[in-house]
Amino acid sequence: MIRIKPLFVAATFALLASASSQIQAGHVPESGYQLPPAELQAVVDAPRGPLFRLGPQRKTALLLTLPGLPGIADVAQPELRLAGLRINPRTRATSHFDFGNGMSLLDISTGKAREVKGLPAKLKIAETAWSPDEQWLAFSLWVDNGVELWLLDIKKGTVRRLMADKLNAVTGPGFSWIEGSEKLLVRLTPLHQKELPPLPAVPAGPNMQETKGGKTLQNRIYPDMLRTARDSDTLDWYLQTQLGIVNLNGEVRRITRPMTLIKSLASPDGKLILTTQLRRPYSTMLPVDRFAQLIELWDNQGKKIKTVAERPLRERIPTGNDAVQAGPRDFGWRTDKPATLYWLEAQAGGDPEVNSKIHDALFQQAAPFDTPAQKLMDIPWRFGNVQWGNDYLAVVTENWLKTRDTRTWRIQPGVPDSKPELMFARKSEDQYTNPGNPVMTQNAQGRLVLRISPDGRAIFFTGTGASPEGDRPFLDKFDLTNKQTTRLWRSQAPYYEEVQALLNDKGSSFITSRESVEERPNFYLHDLLANVAPRALTQFPHPMPQFKGIKKQQIRYEREDGVDLTATLYLPPGYDPKRDGPRPLLMWAYPREFKSAEAAGQVIGSQYKFNRISYNGPLPMLARGYVVLDGPTMPIIGEGKKEPNDTYLEQLKMDAEAAVDEVVRLGVADRNRIAIGGHSYGAFMTANLLAHTRFFRAGIARSGAYNRSLTPFGFQSEDRNYWKANKVYQEMSPFNFAHQFKDPILFIHGEQDNNSGTFPMQSERMYQAIQGLGGATRLAMLPNESHSYRARESILHMLWEQDRWLEMYVKNAKPDGNRD
């Protein structure tokens, strides 16, 4: 165990002051966005395949084409950051940068595609929704002054703008089908709304916060919180919404007064609307989904039916990842009934530390809500989800994160006093026993319900099929009477194939997405009863043929304490280790916590997946001659009552050393030319490895957190706070060991990072510490970028930084006798 001395505030300030005084010694040799070598530019600008969205009747699929990445001019448009929301003020919608720019329709029976006619120029398609009868497709279109609702006639293949009124899409798509396929429920910008008053030139006074005390808070540190009364008014202004109903002729009927709306959900029969509105006062520490809420029921004529619940500000939730706020929550509609509400009510005050046999209860109540609510199930752990089928069948999942336990139950929601029947019980981290997810289908009201066999005795499951030989997706039939599973289909080598849609209630006809190492995903039609080969529905070409010839291998090895580890090894095209000898290698990883060594050692991934060369990962460096080790498992294990992070550093070092030893043993890398990198928690891992080992010649850390005192109420699965586990927080913080960095590290961060805990300051302070202590480091802050980077210029520059760093410190590195 590594021992550290407490870091006093004065010492920390002295360090930062020293770093600040030395910044002048550094220099910025470049300005503006830089371009990486041509082979890396080609990765960024490779054509993107269309999105495949199958209609609910499984007869037609929408193919939505995607343009290249947005430019920095688009990403740099004005953006409001309020209570965790990011809002485009021009369009009154959530910030959005990934749009469709073309449509075609694919006939499933013939495999023929036809173009959609009448689309306007410069398309920005944001959201799409099939009508339940598959005769129409509604979609939202971004224009300069708002979000419009358009309609695609499937039979004619033509589009038209449905209404002139603009949608409010700040907290959702802004539209959904209602009353079958005849009308849509829309969220509209209010008519005659007063303009938001301009920002005062002179402050009205200080901005103050106060607490009266109480139980310990368990609140992560969130970005983009409200700070002033003006912020609260601005949030209200952009959330102001009127609900309306529009028919297929474009006739709009506004049915409610303006309200501060964050959610609206129509009942399956379309007669009632469940609304969630915000209530003041707002919090300066919490995101909008934890503000006080008023939950009401309205009819489709605009009459308020009842107040369902008034939820207080969720500020003082009990501690622990299994904790929830006391009282009712998670209201929704049963998808299999015309108008039946369901919800959860936490037991034991929502506190997972309370010794209670029951921690949640599931209730339902049917319209007209004049009889008492019915309890459907007492839930011993914490509710996960529910999938509805009919009065005799619903599937409920419960979880307990602390122990990684999960169970799946069958309930009969229409049979009073019926007892839940256990279907599956396992550890959530044990993927080998994962039964998959129930197959769903849309009913006549367009709601998802369980796909049930014609005799009513069975349902279907699909999953990734994790196994010692890698992932092999499957389709299973589960008998509800004897609880026996029949495997109907399983992916076979040399393909990786996943079920995308089940086409009948027998489970014999379905659509898959099929890929192989050299073949990008395409869609295939299977008919198990016809005894014929699957028929290709699409033939998308390889987006980057220059990467054909990459060799991929799933490797397995052990760390020092016997835990099994896996990784995917990629070799550049034309490279032969025996002929060419070791190459420089980039390792890219992300640690994960486990409660058992057995689960941590399970094989993940598949060697038959298509070689996706994503600019977000390490694979583009194959084009520069590097060997890549992608996703080496870095398990952090805490069995029984032990917490994983109590031995984080010891385990992380064993994980990394085992991976390094294996690639050296295979002859594809030498110890003098290996780099480590990662994004987010992978960046945190990277900094820790460079602070505590000499396994790597350089590191790349993107959008990470490095000082755990800045995330004092938990991070990842760590649910102890800083004051309960001070030693763990201190020892896991690479900032505290900045003086130990002996190998260069590159930091990249988005200037507007929206992820909890990974504030831009984390990279800035880490850089200043290493730089002030004489270490080799570099910091690139990307303007207008969040936790993930979006602009083409930003991503090209990111690749330039990474390539330059590896060329400088890894590719031509000289042997170093001080390596571990």
PyMOL commands that set and color helices and strands:
alter all, ss='L'
color gray80, all
select helices_A, chain A and resi 9-25+38-44+72-75+229-239+288-290+348-350+431-433+545-547+577-580+597-600+619-624+644-665+681-692+708-710+726-731+734-740+760-772+792-811
alter helices_A, ss='H'
color red, helices_A
select strands_A, chain A and resi 51-54+60-65+80-82+85-88+93-94+102-107+113-115+125-130+136-143+146-153+158-161+175-178+183-188+240-247+252-254+259-266+272-279+292-299+304-311+327-333+340-346+360-366+374-379+382-390+393-400+405-411+421-427+437-438+440-442+448-450+458-463+474-479+485-490+496-502+509-515+522-527+535-536+551-558+564-571+585-588+592-594+627-630+635-637+674-679+698-702+745-750+777-782
alter strands_A, ss='S'
color yellow, strands_A
deselect
rebuild
show_as cartoon
